[in-house]
Amino acid sequence: MITIIELMGQARIIANINYRNLEPIALVDIFFLVVSVPSIIALNTSSGGTAAKVGAITTSRDFEQRRASARRGPRPKMAQNPSTR
């Protein structure tokens, strides 16, 4: 198994030999994206969308809204004012 740490180490060695830092590290980054994005897509499709069915938080905005409502607690019920009816 090849890890990203090993690839970055090799990229730094190559960069030190050639005095070119951008190309080896960019190649490691591209390799990481080429490997990780398809695997993430495959895992999401193989789960059959179960994360959405169990109520998982899908966006950071949704997360912030749920966290803020949890801190506030339940909203108090408004008292009915009989004079406004």
N, C-alpha and C positions, 0 to 999 in steps of 0.2 A: 504494500500500500504506500502510495506517495502522498505526502501531506503538503499543504501549502507552505508550511514553515521550511520544509526541505527545498521546495522549489524556489522560495525567496532566498534561501541561503545560497543556492547555486547561482541565482540571478545576480546576487551581490558579488560573488566571486568573479563571474564573467564581467560584471560592470567594473570591478577593480582592475582586471587585466586589460580591458579595452578602453577604460576611462570614458565609457558611454553608459550613463545611468538609466536613461529613459527606456531604451529598447528592451533590455532583458526584463525589467520590472513590468513594463507594459505587456509583454508576452505572457508573463505569469498571470497578470490580471485578466487578460483575454481568455487564457486557458481556464481560469477559475470560473468565469462567466459561462463559457461554453459547456463546462461540466455541470455547474450548479443549476442554471436556469432550466434546462430540460429535465433534470432530476426533480426539481421542485414542481414543475408542471405535471410530471408523471405521478408524483405522490398525491397532488391535489385531485387529479382525475381518478386515481385508483381508490381514493377514499369515498368517492361517490357523493361528495358534497355533504358528508355527515357533519362537518364543522358548522355549516350554516343551519342544519336541522336541530342541533342541540343548543342553539342560541349563542354561539361563539361571537365575540366582539370582532367585527370585521374592519373597522376603521378607527383611527386614533380619535376622531371627533366623537364617534359613538362611545369610545372608552371614556373620554373626558366627561361626556354628558352623564354616563352611568355613575362615574365616580363622584361627580358633583351632586347628583341626586341622592347617592348613598350617604354623603356627608350631611346633607340637609335633613334627611329623614323624611317621613311622610308629610305631605302638605296638610296643614290644618284646614278643616272645612270652614267655609265662610258662613258666618251667621246671617240668617235671612233678616233683613230689616223690613218690618211690616209697613213702615211709612213710605217706602219707595215703591210699593206695588200699586 
